């Protein structure tokens, strides 16, 4: 065991896990539930497989060796359509459009024409929406790997002609093996309009079960409103839900007050959580079948 002393005089003891024939635990403790605080991006450890009568939360098929972003976006898209119909709003207001092209080989350029045509089609759809809502911005899409494990760079594209393949400095294929095929998705880009001390900031919401419990702003002073903020140099600022996020503040213009804005964050977070549950149900390798 490893003991870690805490600043206030208390301590935390880390116990080594013990794997039995079909169960996982620690010395003198056999748990019924195992809480997994790892996205398994580095691979699926065998010690977690074939557990008997133990709940693993989240399950193994929620890890990146199995999970695909496109599955989640599809589940969220279907949910946003139902939610939009219920409220009488355009689902696009809460659901960025996306497309999936399949595998692209960065070594010989196979699949790049499919990528360009899909990006062009998505940009055209976004332009129509911008015109419909009077948005005076130039639309863009983001091209990235469908799974997290590929290590591909994220590329912002405003014109399909930018996807000439393969060319140096494009940002595509970064971190992939030469000649390896990579499954890609194309997602509508959304400008990050939040600011913290003049730096671009995006909200991240934490949930436990179906409850919003807080979150933080990811802040990056060297990034633009159309760029990915998950890069070296980013900082994190607590996003305190000072007032209830369950009801907007009466009498205030929608989106004008902090409680209303936080409320909207919470709505999207809860929708995403429900979508994740549908996603995991659809991809469960041991799903129960009901006649």
C-alpha positions in Angstrom: 0.0 0.0 0.0 1.0 3.6 -0.7 0.1 6.4 1.7 -0.3 9.9 0.4 -0.2 12.7 3.0 -2.7 15.5 2.4 -2.2 19.3 3.2 -4.6 19.3 6.1 -2.9 16.4 8.0 -5.2 13.7 6.6 -4.0 10.9 4.3 -5.2 8.6 1.5 -4.0 5.1 1.2 -3.7 3.5 -2.3 -4.2 -0.3 -2.1 -2.9 -2.6 -4.9 -5.7 -4.4 -6.7 -5.9 -8.2 -6.4 -7.3 -10.2 -9.3 -8.9 -13.5 -8.5 -10.2 -16.0 -10.9 -13.2 -14.0 -11.9 -13.3 -11.0 -9.5 -11.3 -7.9 -8.8 -10.7 -6.2 -5.4 -8.1 -5.3 -2.8 -6.8 -7.2 0.2 -9.7 -8.1 2.6 -12.3 -6.3 0.4 -14.4 -7.8 -2.3 -16.5 -5.0 -3.9 -19.7 -5.4 -5.8 -19.1 -2.4 -8.0 -15.8 -1.0 -9.5 -15.7 2.7 -10.4 -13.4 3.1 -13.4 -11.8 6.6 -13.6 -10.0 6.0 -16.9 -11.1 6.4 -20.5 -8.9 3.4 -21.6 -7.3 5.4 -24.4 -4.1 3.4 -23.9 -5.9 0.1 -24.4 -8.2 -2.3 -22.5 -6.4 -3.9 -19.6 -7.0 -7.7 -19.3 -7.4 -7.4 -15.5 -10.8 -5.8 -16.1 -12.1 -8.5 -18.5 -14.4 -11.4 -17.7 -15.4 -10.2 -14.2 -18.1 -12.3 -12.5 -21.1 -10.7 -10.8 -19.3 -7.3 -10.5 -20.5 -4.1 -12.0 -17.9 -2.0 -13.8 -18.9 1.6 -14.1 -18.6 2.8 -16.8 -18.5 -0.5 -18.7 -15.6 -1.5 -20.9 -17.5 -0.7 -24.1 -17.6 2.9 -23.0 -13.8 3.1 -23.3 -12.0 4.4 -26.5 -10.8 0.9 -27.7 -14.5 0.3 -28.6 -16.3 3.7 -28.5 -16.7 5.9 -31.6 -17.6 9.6 -31.5 -20.0 9.1 -34.5 -22.1 6.7 -32.4 -22.5 9.3 -29.7 -23.3 12.1 -32.2 -25.9 9.9 -33.9 -27.6 9.1 -30.6 -27.5 12.8 -29.6 -28.9 13.8 -33.1 -31.9 11.5 -32.7 -32.5 12.8 -29.1 -32.2 16.5 -30.2 -34.8 15.9 -32.9 -37.3 14.5 -30.4 -36.4 17.3 -27.9 -36.8 20.0 -30.6 -40.2 18.6 -31.6 -41.3 18.7 -28.0 -40.3 22.3 -27.6 -41.1 23.5 -31.1 -37.6 24.5 -31.9 -35.1 23.7 -34.7 -32.9 20.9 -33.5 -29.9 22.5 -35.2 -29.9 25.1 -32.5 -28.7 22.5 -30.0 -27.1 20.0 -32.3 -24.1 20.7 -34.6 -24.3 18.7 -37.9 -21.8 16.0 -38.6 -20.8 13.5 -41.2 -18.8 10.3 -41.4 -16.6 9.4 -44.3 -15.0 6.2 -43.2 -11.4 5.3 -43.6 -8.8 7.6 -45.1 -5.2 6.5 -45.9 -2.8 9.3 -45.4 0.0 7.4 -47.2 -1.5 7.0 -50.6 -4.4 9.5 -50.3 -7.1 6.8 -50.5 -10.5 8.1 -49.3 -9.5 11.8 -49.5 -11.9 12.5 -52.3 -14.7 11.1 -50.1 -13.5 13.4 -47.3 -13.5 16.5 -49.5 -17.0 15.8 -51.0 -18.4 15.2 -47.5 -16.8 18.3 -46.1 -18.1 20.4 -49.0 -21.6 19.0 -48.6 -21.6 19.8 -44.8 -20.3 23.3 -45.4 -23.1 23.9 -47.9 -25.7 22.8 -45.3 -24.2 25.0 -42.7 -24.3 28.0 -45.1 -28.0 27.5 -45.6 -28.6 27.5 -41.8 -26.5 30.6 -41.4 -28.5 32.4 -44.1 -31.8 31.2 -42.5 -30.8 32.6 -39.1 -28.9 35.7 -40.3 -25.5 34.6 -39.0 -22.8 36.7 -40.6 -19.9 34.4 -40.0 -17.9 32.1 -42.4 -18.9 28.5 -41.6 -16.2 25.9 -40.9 -16.0 22.2 -40.1 -13.6 20.2 -38.0 -12.0 17.0 -39.2 -10.9 14.6 -36.6 -10.5 10.9 -35.8 -13.6 8.9 -35.0 -11.9 7.3 -32.0 -9.6 9.0 -29.5 -6.8 6.5 -29.7 -5.6 7.4 -33.2 -3.8 10.5 -32.1 -4.7 12.4 -35.2 -4.4 16.2 -35.3 -7.6 18.2 -35.4 -8.0 20.3 -38.5 -10.3 23.3 -39.1 -11.6 23.5 -42.7 -13.4 26.5 -44.2 -13.2 25.3 -47.8 -13.1 21.7 -49.1 -10.1 22.7 -51.3 -8.0 22.8 -48.2 -8.3 19.0 -48.0 -5.7 18.4 -50.8 -4.1 15.0 -49.9 -1.7 14.4 -48.6 0.3 17.6 -48.1 2.8 18.9 -45.6 1.5 21.1 -42.8 -2.1 20.2 -43.2 -2.5 18.9 -39.7 -4.1 15.7 -40.9 -2.5 12.4 -40.0 -0.5 13.7 -37.2 0.4 10.9 -34.8 -0.8 8.1 -37.1 1.3 5.4 -38.5 2.4 6.0 -42.1 0.1 4.1 -44.4 -2.4 3.4 -41.6 -6.1 3.9 -42.4 -7.9 6.2 -40.0 -11.7 6.5 -39.6 -12.6 10.2 -39.7 -15.6 12.3 -38.9 -16.5 15.8 -40.0 -18.3 18.0 -37.5 -19.8 21.4 -37.8 -17.6 24.0 -36.1 -19.2 26.3 -33.5 -17.5 29.5 -32.6 -16.4 29.8 -29.0 -17.9 33.1 -27.9 -17.2 32.8 -24.2 -14.2 34.9 -22.8 -12.3 34.8 -19.6 -9.9 37.8 -19.2 -10.1 38.3 -23.0 -9.0 34.7 -23.6 -11.2 32.2 -25.4 -13.1 29.9 -23.0 -15.4 26.9 -23.4 -17.5 25.4 -20.6 -17.2 21.8 -19.4 -20.0 20.5 -17.3 -19.7 17.8 -14.7 -22.6 15.4 -13.9 -23.4 12.7 -11.4 -26.2 10.5 -12.5 -28.7 12.9 -14.0 -27.6 15.9 -11.9 -25.5 18.8 -12.9 -22.9 19.2 -10.1 -20.6 21.9 -11.5 -17.9 22.3 -14.1 -15.1 24.5 -15.4 -14.0 26.8 -18.2 -11.2 25.5 -20.4 -9.3 28.7 -21.3 -6.5 29.3 -23.9 -5.0 32.7 -24.4 -3.2 31.7 -27.7 -6.2 30.1 -29.5 -8.9 31.7 -31.6 -12.7 31.3 -31.4 -12.6 28.6 -34.2 -9.7 26.5 -32.8 -9.5 23.5 -30.5 -8.7 24.5 -26.9 -7.4 21.1 -25.8 -3.8 22.0 -26.5 -0.7 22.7 -24.4 -1.1 26.1 -22.7 -4.7 25.7 -21.7 -5.9 26.6 -18.2 -8.9 25.7 -16.2 -11.1 28.0 -14.2 -13.9 26.7 -12.0 -17.4 27.2 -13.4 -19.5 27.8 -10.3 -23.2 27.2 -10.6 -23.9 29.9 -7.9 -27.7 29.6 -8.3 -30.0 26.8 -9.2 -29.5 25.5 -12.7 -33.0 23.9 -12.8 -35.0 27.1 -13.6 -34.1 30.2 -15.5 -34.2 33.5 -13.7 -37.7 35.1 -14.1 -37.9 38.4 -16.0 -34.5 38.2 -17.5 -33.8 38.2 -21.3 -32.9 34.6 -22.3 -29.1 34.1 -22.3 -28.5 37.6 -20.7 -27.9 36.5 -17.1 -25.3 34.0 -15.8 -28.0 31.7 -14.2 -29.8 31.5 -17.5 -26.5 30.7 -19.4 -25.6 28.1 -16.8 -29.1 26.6 -17.1 -28.6 26.1 -20.8 -25.2 24.4 -20.2 -27.0 22.1 -17.8 -29.8 21.3 -20.4 -27.3 20.4 -23.1 -25.3 18.3 -20.5 -28.3 16.3 -19.5 -29.3 15.7 -23.1 -25.7 14.5 -23.8 -25.9 12.2 -20.8 -29.2 10.6 -22.0 -27.6 10.3 -25.5 -24.6 8.5 -24.0 -27.0 6.0 -22.3 -28.6 5.3 -25.6 -25.2 5.0 -27.2 -24.0 2.5 -24.6 -27.2 0.5 -24.8 -26.8 0.2 -28.6 -23.2 -0.8 -28.5 -23.4 -3.2 -25.5 -21.8 -6.5 -26.6 -23.8 -8.4 -23.9 -27.1 -6.6 -24.4 -30.2 -8.3 -23.1 -32.8 -9.1 -25.8 -36.4 -8.8 -25.0 -39.1 -10.4 -27.2 
